[in-house]
Amino acid sequence: MRELKNQLRYVLPLWFVFLITSWLPDNRLTIRFRGFLASFFIKKCGKNFTIAKGVIINNPQGLVIGDHVYIAKGCWLNAMAGLTIEDEVIFAPYVVISTTQHVFDNNSVRFGGSIANPVLIGKGSWLASHVSVKCGVEVGKGNLIAANASVTKSTPDFKILGGVPARIIKDNVDTKPSFSSRAEFEKSIK
């Protein structure tokens, strides 16, 4: 009965939102509109949630999203054991996060079953394209995870990490931006 309730309350309506918005181009207006519609079918969702097309969210009833979160095209999120994405997090295209993992049992992974542990992505972090995060991991606040990295262990705050498995490269420190908006950028190149 619980599974049916989750399907009707979260899974099918979210799938429908993605279906009816899949033809829209990804621009500032449509990613905000898609995020607004999707927010009603996620366990808890903060303000200004933006989401590109082609994202897969399995078990949205276990997903908690903070304020000002962006999820780019093609990301795959499994929130079965609980996935918390804190404020101001950015996912580049094709990030994979799973709160479950298959296990090897009786000489096979096919019928071995799974283990489940929650995942936390800390405030202000950026996961670059093709990053994967294993179940049970807590990504620290203000982390930058380099493209193609595989995060298999929890990370401290304010670090830049990369590699397979991900290792600390250096501290992530504030950098003075050269522009903060498209208008400022266009003005700077004239």
N, C-alpha and C positions, 0 to 999 in steps of 0.2 A: 504494500500500500504506500509506503514511504517513497519508494522508487517512482511509482506512478505520479505521486504528488510533485516530486522534483521535476519529472519530465514535463508535466503540465504547467507548473509555476515558473520554472527557470529555463529548461533546455529548449523546448519547442518554441516558446516565444522569442528567445534570443536567436535561435536559428532563423525564425521568420524575419526578425529585424535585419539580420545579415543578408538574407535572401532579397528583401525588398530594396535594400540600399546598395546591393552589389553592382548595379549598373551606374551608380554615381561616380564621378571622377574624385580622386582624393585631392581635396583642396581644403583650405582653412574652414570653410563653411560646412562642407559635407562630413569631414571627420568629426567636427563638433556635433553635428546633427545625429550622426550614427552613434556617437558616444552618449548623447542625451537619451536616445531611444533604448540603447543597450543597458543603461544604468538601472532601469526598472526591473531588469531580469538578472541582476547580480546581487549576491547576498548583501553587500554594503558598498556604496559607491559615492565618492566625494564629488565636489564641484569641478567643472571644466574638464571632464573626462573626454579625451579624443581618441578615436580609434580608426585606423585605416581598414580598407577592405581586405578580404582574404585571411582574416584572423580566425583561428579555431580556439574556442574556449570550452573545454570539457569540464563538467561539474561546476557550473557557475554558482551554484548554491554554496560553494566553499570559498568563493573569491571575495576578498575585501580590497577595495581600491581607494587610495587617498585622493587628495585634491591635486589638480593640475598634472594628471598622468597621461602620457601618450604611448599608445601601442601601435607600432608600424605594421605595414603589410606582411602577411604571411606568418605572423607569430603563432605559436602553438602552446597553449597553456592548459595544464591539467591541474585542477584545484581540488581533487578528491579529498585529500587529507588536510586541506586548508592552505591557501596561498594568499599572503598579505603583501600588497604593493603599497608602500608608504607614499607620502606626498612628493610631488615634483620628480617622479621617476620617468625616464624615457627608455623605451625599447626600440632599437633599430630593427630593420626587417629580419625576419626569420629567427627570432629568438625562440628557444624551446625551454620550457620549464615544466618539470613533472614532479608531483608530490608522491608518486608511486614509482616502484622499481621492480622489475621481474627478478626472481631469484632462481638459482640453479638447484634442482632437487631431483634425485633419482636419475642422475646422468642426463638431465634435460632441462632446458629453460621453458620449453613449450607448455608443460603442465606443472611447472614448479610453483606457480602462484606468485604473489607479490608482497612487498612490504610497503608501508605508507608512513610518511612523515611530513609535517608542514614545512613550507618554505616562506621566508621573509626576505623581501627586497627593501633595503633601507632607504630612507629619505634622500632625495637628490642624486640618486645613482643613475648611471647611464650604462645600459647593456648594449654594446655595439652589435653589428649584424652577425648572425649565426652563432651567438653565444648559447651554450646549454648549461642549465643549472639542475643539479641532482637533488633528489628528495632529501629533506632534512637539513638543507643548507640555509644559513642566514648570511645574506650579502650585506655588509656594513653600510652605514650612511656615507654618502658622498663618494661612492666607489665608481671608477670607470673600468669596466671589464672590456678588454680589447676584443676585436673581431675574432671569431672562430675559437674563442677560449672555452674551456669546459671547467665549470666551477663545481668541484667535488667536495670541498670543505668550506666551512664558514669562514668569513673574511673580516678583518678589523675595519674600522671606519677610515675614510679618507685615504684610500689607496688606489693605485692604478695596477691592475692585474692582467696577465695575459698568459697564453700557452695552454697546453694539454698535459697534465692538469694545470689549472690556473695557479700562477705563483705571483707574489708581489714583485712589481717592477720598481716602483718608487711611490713616494707620497703624492697624493692628489692635492695640489695647492691652488688657491685663487689665482686667476690670470686676468689681467685687464683686457676687456673685450675691445675690438676695433669698431664694432657696431652691435646694436641690440635689436634692430628691426630691418625689414627689407628696405624701407624708405631710407634709413641711415646708410645702408650698404650702397644703394643706387646713387645716393648723393656723394658718397666717398669715391666712386669710380668715374665721376664726371669731370 
